[in-house]
């Protein structure tokens, strides 16, 4: 179950990065958006490590 949640977190990170990239093509993207994406990456890495630890 934790593996599925980790994969879902990584899918959310990739989708968020794609949305940020698309928005940056049309609008001026503020630095807060990149901070939010960085937090999502940290969360996904943490979920992955937890999933590997528990097996």
C-alpha positions as CSV (number, residue, x, y, z in Angstrom):
1,X,0.0,0.0,0.0
2,X,2.8,2.4,0.8
3,X,4.4,1.7,-2.5
4,X,1.2,2.7,-4.3
5,X,1.1,5.9,-2.3
6,X,4.8,6.6,-3.2
7,X,4.0,6.1,-6.8
8,X,1.0,8.4,-6.6
9,X,3.2,11.0,-4.9
10,X,5.7,10.8,-7.8
11,X,2.9,11.1,-10.3
12,X,1.7,14.2,-8.5
13,X,5.2,15.7,-8.6
14,X,5.5,15.0,-12.4
15,X,2.1,16.4,-13.1
16,X,2.9,19.5,-11.0
17,X,6.1,20.0,-12.8
18,X,4.4,19.8,-16.1
19,X,1.7,22.3,-15.0
20,X,4.4,24.7,-13.8
21,X,6.3,24.4,-17.0
22,X,3.1,25.0,-19.1
23,X,2.2,28.0,-16.9
24,X,5.7,29.4,-17.2
25,X,5.3,29.5,-21.0
26,X,2.2,31.7,-20.7
27,X,2.6,33.6,-17.4
28,X,5.2,34.9,-15.1
29,X,5.5,32.1,-12.4
30,X,6.3,33.3,-8.9
31,X,9.0,31.8,-6.7
32,X,6.4,30.4,-4.3
33,X,5.2,28.0,-6.9
34,X,8.7,26.5,-7.1
35,X,8.8,26.2,-3.3
36,X,5.6,24.3,-3.3
37,X,6.9,21.9,-6.0
38,X,10.1,21.5,-4.0
39,X,8.0,20.5,-0.9
40,X,6.1,18.0,-3.1
41,X,9.5,16.5,-4.2
42,X,10.6,16.2,-0.6
43,X,7.3,14.5,0.4
44,X,7.6,12.1,-2.5
45,X,11.2,11.2,-1.6
46,X,10.1,10.7,2.0
47,X,7.2,8.4,0.9
48,X,9.6,6.4,-1.2
49,X,12.0,5.9,1.6
50,X,9.2,4.9,4.0
51,X,7.9,2.4,1.4
52,X,11.3,0.9,1.0
53,X,11.9,0.6,4.7
54,X,8.7,-1.2,5.4
55,X,9.0,-3.5,2.4
